[in-house]
Amino acid sequence: MSSPSRVRNFLPATLSTTLLVGLVTSQATASAAHRKPNFIVVFCDNLGYGDIEPFGSTLHRTPNLNRMAKEGRKFIHFCVTAGVCTPSRASLMTGCYSQRVGMHFNERDGWVLRPVSRYGLAPDETTIAEVLKQQGYATAIVGKWHLGDQPEFLPTRQGFDWFFGVPYSDDMTERFWKKDGSKWPPLPLMENEDVIEAPCDRNGLTKRYTERAMEWIAKHKDEPFFLYFPQAMPGSTSTPFSSPEFKGKSRNGPWGDAVEELDWSMGVMLDQLRELGIAEDTLVIWTSDNGAPINRGPNDFRRGSNRPLHGRGYTTSEGAFRVPSLVWQPGKVPAGTVCHELATTMDLLPTFAKLAGANQSETQKPDGHDVSSLMFKNDSTKTPYEGFYYYHQEQLQAVRSGPWKLFLPVTPVRAHPHFNAQRKPQNLLFHLVNDVACANNLAGKHPDVVARLSKIAEEARKDLGDKGRRGSGQRKRGEIDHDPQPLLLKTGE
């Protein structure tokens, strides 16, 4: 039997140990409760509004995106800022219209950057990766960059710790470019600033990207991270690529095969986040860089579907600017819900910055807004946008306010979603909620709305310019002062 003194000495030690364990447990719980959220943005290439089941597709099988929608929130009025790659991606990275950061057009490349270009996203622009890196985040991009292929413009110079992917579109393969006589190299697959494979195997990109992205997530699961995951598919070719496990398996040829492999990839990610125990700490955004290019036939979906929206990608139509979007974070984002308010890719930077605890003064003022309330709340929160602009390169073609979209009476610089030889430029006013297909022009019935949106358009011109007119808020694009060099695989590799 223990002596009384030994019992007395044991009790305080036991109590101290109990208190210590309790303190450590409570601190761990508090630490988990105050952990900064992880962020993942999955950015598909040219995938249309009607290409996945949560947004109405009956052609493509997307069970994992169905699950994501069931467990998260659909945004049915989520927009990008351009109908093509480079300007759309510039807006996601900077939170600004591409016209503000000079990534909407240049004389050499046109509306998207081409290989061996002297231009890119200016290094002094603040990117979403740089904002989060300042808050202690690990940052990575797996996939397509398309904001400059010269070393000064690569992701590793724009706030990303690690880059694995291709520097531009999957259709920009080896050739002599007739416009300026430049020789484009074999499509390079890169890790950080080195070419590791050329030409890269495009059939294996979705699978390979997914594997490397999951490895990176697992490696950084114990710290806050930002993964930008711009998938290569469906991509810019007429026949998208997919791995042998998916090739020929869909009901819609190569396009459907690519879409269904993207769905598989999303399922792998959602499963891993749960297995690692970080699903509730991770905000996932799944969307597309612009609408599908679509074929002309009304029932030909071999190049995607933007139904029920009007128009094709590469224009200022709703089918180009409005993209399928899903937001997921178990326990935070209300499950099985739909947001009917306008939000855009420009909102991701300010939203993530706020959630990560960044001071707004630490960043250049973006054109986007904090839309965390649209993501997380079940209330009547309205869009923060008084006006939203639809630019085609340098030309302002339309503006939106609330449910109203006004196409301005301009002579289009290229193909226009409404104006052609038969339909001359005029004010076209559409109610985007009641008239999803933009079929009924209400300009004559609502001159007050036309006048109000026309004023918003003039504000845009003053700030961001218009064809033949420079805006006061436009900044310079990045440009190197030496000859650009192709990205090549080193000899002997």
Disulfide bonds with the S-S distance in Angstrom:
none
